[in-house]
Amino acid sequence: MRTPIDLDHFSVKCSPLPSTKITVGIVKKPIRFAPSGDEVNHDFYVSYFEDKWWLVHPGLAERELVPNLLLAKLYPAIRSDGGLVLIPVTYPNHGEPETWFNAWSEIIPVARQQWIQLKSNKPLGRHEFEDAPGLPKPRWPDLSYRDWVVQAFGDNVMGVDWSRPVAQMAVQRIRIPKRQ
């Protein structure tokens, strides 16, 4: 039994929906972004660690104990095969180019309206996209934004239990933007 996540602290109070599988990450299949826009009100700490995306409690993130820590917006999307995905759009870390992050401001409005195929352009340091015509209109599940986040991360949550000492993990120390 999973413990409900509280989005007011970093996530949600809701019951998991076991029949709904949502992955986290950038996908190679054509995608459409959800039309909602609820994600603009939320920033999350995430970590890509041991080949998985993790949702990180701000109390733990601000202690700088988490490897590969990133601040991100999480965008619900659907793949062309009907699979659901939560796409982390990470803010640039101190000293990194903003081109990867800024590219999303062009991609997201288009991907809300039509199917696109994402491409990585490493020489330019940004994501690009192409139209992916001929795909059927997506069938969006009846899920709140909170449910998308809970389902996507499942048990991949780094929380804080203040009743125990925090274990020091191997850390790649990076400067991250502070929450506002």
RATA-V771422 format. One record per residue. N is the residue number from 1. RES is the residue in one letter. SS is DSSP state (h for helix, s for strand, l for the rest). PHI is phi in degrees with one decimal (NA if undefined). PSI is psi in degrees with one decimal (NA if undefined). Layout:
{{N & RES & SS & PHI & PSI} {N & RES & SS & PHI & PSI}}
This chain:
{{1 & M & l & NA & 125.5} {2 & R & l & -80.4 & 145.8} {3 & T & l & -81.7 & 131.8} {4 & P & l & -59.0 & 143.4} {5 & I & l & -96.0 & 141.6} {6 & D & l & -106.1 & 104.1} {7 & L & l & -64.8 & -21.6} {8 & D & l & -66.5 & -25.6} {9 & H & l & -96.1 & -35.6} {10 & F & l & -171.4 & -6.0} {11 & S & l & -159.0 & -133.2} {12 & V & l & -129.7 & 156.5} {13 & K & l & -109.3 & 98.5} {14 & C & l & -164.4 & 164.7} {15 & S & l & -88.9 & 135.6} {16 & P & l & -61.7 & 148.0} {17 & L & l & -107.4 & 94.5} {18 & P & l & -61.2 & -23.0} {19 & S & l & -80.3 & -10.1} {20 & T & l & -103.1 & 117.4} {21 & K & l & -104.1 & 123.0} {22 & I & s & -126.2 & 128.6} {23 & T & s & -98.1 & 166.2} {24 & V & s & -120.2 & 132.5} {25 & G & l & 142.9 & 176.3} {26 & I & l & -86.1 & 136.9} {27 & V & l & -114.4 & 155.6} {28 & K & l & -93.5 & -17.8} {29 & K & l & -78.9 & 158.5} {30 & P & l & -57.5 & 145.0} {31 & I & s & -135.1 & 161.2} {32 & R & s & -130.2 & 137.1} {33 & F & s & -85.1 & 146.8} {34 & A & l & -62.5 & 143.2} {35 & P & l & -76.8 & -5.8} {36 & S & l & -64.3 & -61.0} {37 & G & l & 93.0 & 7.0} {38 & D & h & -62.5 & -24.9} {39 & E & h & -67.0 & -17.8} {40 & V & h & -65.0 & -19.5} {41 & N & h & -89.4 & -1.8} {42 & H & l & -130.1 & 134.9} {43 & D & l & -118.3 & 143.8} {44 & F & s & -131.2 & 149.2} {45 & Y & s & -87.1 & 131.6} {46 & V & s & -134.0 & 161.9} {47 & S & s & -140.0 & 136.0} {48 & Y & s & -101.4 & 106.3} {49 & F & s & -142.1 & 132.8} {50 & E & l & 53.7 & 45.7} {51 & D & l & 61.3 & 26.2} {52 & K & s & -140.0 & 152.2} {53 & W & s & -89.4 & 137.6} {54 & W & s & -124.5 & 140.7} {55 & L & s & -89.0 & 131.3} {56 & V & s & -119.4 & 129.6} {57 & H & l & -63.9 & 135.7} {58 & P & h & -56.8 & -34.7} {59 & G & h & -61.5 & -35.9} {60 & L & h & -77.3 & -41.0} {61 & A & h & -61.4 & -42.7} {62 & E & l & -72.8 & -13.2} {63 & R & l & -85.5 & -3.1} {64 & E & l & 56.1 & 44.3} {65 & L & l & -105.7 & 3.6} {66 & V & l & -110.8 & 129.7} {67 & P & l & -72.2 & 149.5} {68 & N & l & 52.7 & 42.8} {69 & L & s & -75.9 & 134.3} {70 & L & s & -137.2 & 150.1} {71 & L & s & -100.1 & 133.8} {72 & A & s & -148.1 & 157.8} {73 & K & s & -97.5 & 145.7} {74 & L & s & -115.7 & 116.9} {75 & Y & s & -106.9 & 121.1} {76 & P & s & -68.6 & 139.3} {77 & A & s & -149.9 & 168.2} {78 & I & s & -128.3 & 138.8} {79 & R & s & -84.8 & 164.4} {80 & S & l & -64.2 & -22.6} {81 & D & l & -87.9 & 6.0} {82 & G & l & 92.0 & -7.5} {83 & G & l & -68.3 & 144.8} {84 & L & s & -96.1 & 144.2} {85 & V & s & -144.1 & 148.1} {86 & L & s & -113.0 & 117.5} {87 & I & s & -99.3 & 117.3} {88 & P & s & -81.3 & 119.8} {89 & V & s & -104.2 & 102.6} {90 & T & s & -87.9 & 139.6} {91 & Y & l & -69.5 & 150.2} {92 & P & l & -69.1 & 141.0} {93 & N & l & -80.2 & 162.1} {94 & H & l & -52.0 & 126.1} {95 & G & l & 88.1 & -7.8} {96 & E & l & -91.3 & 151.5} {97 & P & l & -67.2 & 147.4} {98 & E & l & -88.1 & 1.9} {99 & T & h & -62.9 & -38.9} {100 & W & h & -61.8 & -47.8} {101 & F & h & -65.6 & -46.2} {102 & N & h & -64.1 & -29.4} {103 & A & h & -60.3 & -31.0} {104 & W & h & -63.6 & -28.0} {105 & S & h & -65.1 & -23.2} {106 & E & h & -88.0 & -36.8} {107 & I & h & -73.7 & -47.1} {108 & I & h & -61.1 & -47.8} {109 & P & h & -60.0 & -36.8} {110 & V & h & -69.5 & -43.6} {111 & A & h & -69.5 & -15.9} {112 & R & h & -75.7 & -22.4} {113 & Q & h & -102.5 & -26.4} {114 & Q & l & -152.0 & 165.3} {115 & W & l & -72.3 & 138.6} {116 & I & s & -132.3 & 161.1} {117 & Q & s & -116.1 & 118.5} {118 & L & s & -77.6 & 144.1} {119 & K & s & -134.0 & 143.9} {120 & S & s & -97.8 & 124.9} {121 & N & s & -112.1 & 86.2} {122 & K & l & -63.8 & -38.8} {123 & P & l & -59.0 & -36.4} {124 & L & l & -89.3 & -10.8} {125 & G & l & 66.8 & 49.4} {126 & R & s & -161.8 & 159.5} {127 & H & s & -85.5 & 147.7} {128 & E & s & -131.0 & 172.5} {129 & F & s & -145.2 & 159.3} {130 & E & s & -126.6 & 153.6} {131 & D & s & -64.2 & 147.9} {132 & A & l & -125.4 & 77.7} {133 & P & l & -73.4 & 165.5} {134 & G & l & 85.4 & 5.3} {135 & L & l & -95.8 & 147.9} {136 & P & l & -69.7 & 161.4} {137 & K & l & -60.0 & 134.0} {138 & P & l & -67.6 & 150.6} {139 & R & l & -106.2 & 102.6} {140 & W & l & -79.9 & 134.9} {141 & P & l & -72.7 & 158.7} {142 & D & l & -87.0 & 77.3} {143 & L & l & -126.9 & 138.9} {144 & S & l & -75.8 & 165.3} {145 & Y & h & -58.6 & -42.0} {146 & R & h & -58.6 & -41.8} {147 & D & h & -65.3 & -37.2} {148 & W & h & -58.0 & -47.7} {149 & V & h & -64.8 & -47.4} {150 & V & h & -60.3 & -47.6} {151 & Q & h & -66.4 & -38.3} {152 & A & h & -65.0 & -45.3} {153 & F & h & -85.3 & -27.5} {154 & G & l & 52.3 & -120.3} {155 & D & l & -89.0 & 0.7} {156 & N & l & -83.7 & 68.0} {157 & V & s & -128.6 & 128.8} {158 & M & s & -102.4 & 106.7} {159 & G & l & -107.9 & -173.0} {160 & V & l & -126.8 & 126.4} {161 & D & l & -112.8 & 98.8} {162 & W & l & -70.5 & -7.6} {163 & S & l & -82.1 & -8.9} {164 & R & l & -124.0 & 154.9} {165 & P & l & -65.4 & 145.3} {166 & V & l & -81.2 & 126.5} {167 & A & l & -74.7 & 136.0} {168 & Q & l & -76.4 & 123.5} {169 & M & l & -103.8 & 159.2} {170 & A & l & -61.2 & 129.6} {171 & V & l & -127.7 & 137.7} {172 & Q & l & -96.9 & 103.2} {173 & R & l & -75.4 & 125.4} {174 & I & l & -136.4 & 153.4} {175 & R & l & -84.2 & 132.1} {176 & I & l & -121.8 & 151.6} {177 & P & l & -62.1 & 141.5} {178 & K & l & -81.9 & 146.6} {179 & R & l & -64.4 & 150.3} {180 & Q & l & -103.7 & NA}}
